[in-house]
Amino acid sequence: MKQNPFFNKRLALYLLDMCNLTYEQYSHNGHFKVPYGVRLVKPFKAKAFDKEEWFGFILETWDTVIIAFRGTQSDPDWIADAEAFQDSFPFSPECGLVHHGFLSIYASCREEIFKTYSKISPFKKLFITGHSLGAALATLHALDVTKNSRFKQVIHYNFASPRVGNKQFAQQYTKSVQNSLRFVNTNDIIPILPPQKLQCPFTNRYWYYQHVPKQVNFSIQTGSIANNHALVTYKKGIEKLE
């Protein structure tokens, strides 16, 4: 792999660990082991089809802020994943169309997140991360926070992200979020969803999807769709990157 100037293996593995903690948070009704050296600022919930669930947290050190979003776990999450028709990105003008299901979950926790940010120094680096559905939420947040917050430095690493929006969204994201990487196992099917062209089953309307840029690939075939997508597989793949 030709090294991307934004690629930092140690950072990628650290943020992958943060993603793992979001699943621990969900499984233990909001409780998880906060890593040494960081402070839990805010655990937060979001709504998937009106069911409120633990979806992530905000951590802080003396010079950084970390926000992590959880991937699909519940039946309402799966339904939201399937709601692939598109809405306008509502948090900044001319940012195109995005996945309705992802947006609905993100919008339900946005106010609480930004309220928390208002109490944090904007001169700290903000690290944004997520896996799977969480990667899609992180992508929406990365553009939103770049457009609408006071943070001066935003770094976004995500893992196994599906496509989030259309070409216009991807273009605006590219202009706004400079330090951003998507890590992809080429044998994982989630990053090829939704398809680039999607027809509404009830009308002749089409929706179009395009990934945001700076994809970092590795290839691990486990023989299982679920395992190809798993965090442990992504950890192995990133460890092999130069």
N, C-alpha and C positions, 0 to 999 in steps of 0.2 A: 504494500500500500504506500502510495506517495503521501507523506505525512502532511496532514492538514495543519496549518499554523495555529489553529485553535485547539488542537488535540493535546490533551494532557491525560496520560493513562492513570496516574494517581488520582486525579480529580474525577475521572470517569468512574473508577471503581468505588470511590467514596460516595458519589452521588447514587450509584447503583445500590449501595448499602442503604442509603436514605429511602430509596424506593421500596426496598425490602421491609423497612420499618413501617411503611404505610399499610402493608398487608398485616403486619403484626398488630398495628393499631386497630384495624378492622376486626381481626379475629379475637381480640381481647377487650372489645367494647371500649375502645378509646385509650387503652393503656399500652405503652411500649417503653422499652428501655432507651432512655435518652443517652446518646453517646457522650463520652467523657469530653469535657472542654467546651460544650455548647449548652445553651439555655433554651428550654422550651418556652417560646413566646406565646404561641397560640395553636392548639389543636382545633381543627375545624371540621364541620359537617357540610354536606351538600345534599340536594334532593334529586333522586332519580325516580321519576313518575310519582312525585309527592311523598316518596318514602325517604325520610332523612337518615343518612348513613355517615359514618366516619369516612372522610375522604382525604385527609392529609394533615399537614402541620407546618408551622413556621418555627424555625430555630434561629438562634443568634449567637455570634461570638463578638469579640471586641471590634472586629473589622468586617464581618460578613453576615449576611442573612441568607438562609436556605429555606426554600419552600418546595415541598414534595407533594405530588398528587398520586392517588392510588388508581390501580387498574380495575378491570371488571371482576366482580365477585358475586353479586347477587342477581336474582332474576330481573329486577327493575333495571339494573345496569345493562344486562344483555338486551333488553327491550330498547333502551336508549341508544345502544350501539347500532341497532337496526333502523333507527329513525334517521335515515340518510338523506331525506329531502333537506333543502337548504334555506337558510334565513340570512338576511343581511347582518354583517358584523355590527352590533349596535353601539360599540363603545368608541368608535372613531369613524369619521366619514370616509367614503371612497375606499373601504377596505374589503370590498367584495362580499362573497357569500360563503357561509360555513355550515357545517353539519349541524342539523337541528338538535339531535340528541346530545351531542357533546356540548353545544352551546347552552342548552337548558340546564344541564348539571353545573356548568361553570358559572352561569349567571346566578344560580341559587346561593353560591358561596362568595361571590365577588365582593359584595359590600362589606362583609365581615373582614375579608382579607385586606382591603384597602383601608378600612378603619384601623386595623392593626399597624399597617405600614405608616400611617400618619404619626405614630408615636416612636418611629425608628429613624435614626439619622439617614438621610438620603446619600450620604457620602460613603456608606458601607457598600461593598459589592453584594449584589443580589444574585444568588444562584438558584435557578429554576430547574426542576427535574420531574420526571414521571415515567412510568412504564405502561405500555399498552393504552388503554383508555386514559390512564393518567398522563401519558405522553401527549395525547390530543389536548387534554385540559391544560397541560403545561404550555403547549404551543399557543393556544388562545391567550393564556395569561402573559406569555412573553411579549406578544404584540401589544396587548392591552397596557401592560405596565410600562412599556417603552413609550407609548403614546400619552399615558395619563398619570404617571407617577413622577416623583422628584428624584428617583434613583439615577445616578450618573453612570453606573456600570452594571450591565445586565448580562449574565452568562447563562445560556440555556443548553443543557445536555439532556436528551431524552432517549428512550430505549423502546424499540419495537412499536413505533408509532404508526397508527393508521393515517390515511390522508385526512386532512382537516377541512380544507376549503378549496375554492376554485382558483383559477389563474390569477385573478386580480388580488385575492387574498395573499397568495404566495408572493406576488410581486411587492406588495406593500410590506409584507413580513421581511423580505430580503432587504429592502431599503432601511427598515427600522431596527431590526434585530441583527446586529453585526456579528456577535459572538455566539454562534448557535450550531450545534451538531446533532444529527440523528444517527444513532447506532442501530444497524440492521443486520440480522442474521438472514442471509439470502435464501435460506430454507424455511423461513418463518412466513406463514401466509398472511398474518395480520397487516404487515406493511403494504400489501398489495390491495388492501381494502380501504374504503369502498373502491370499486373500479373507477377508472378514469372517466368513463362515460356511463351514466346510470339513467335508465328510463323509468319514469313513474309508471307503476303497474296499472293505473286507472286512467291515464291521459297519455298524450303524445309528447309530453314535456320531458326534457332531458336535464340532468344536472351533471356538472363537470367537476372533476377533482384533480388537484395537482399537489404534489408534495412540496413543502418548503425545502430550501436547499441545504447543502453541506451534509451529504450522507456519507457515513463511514461504514463500510461493509466488512463482514467476515462470513465464513461459511462453515456451519456445523450441522450435520445431519444426524439426528438422534434416532430416527425411525418412528418418531411420534410427533403429531401436530402440536400437542400441548407442550412437550418437552423442547421442541424447537423454539417455542415462544417463551420458555421459562427464564426467570432471572438467573438461575444457576448456569444456564447455557450462555446467556449474554455475558456473564462474568468470565467464563472460560474463553469466549471469543475475544473479549477486550484484552484479557491477559496475554493473548497471542499477538496483538497488534504492536507494531514498532513505533 
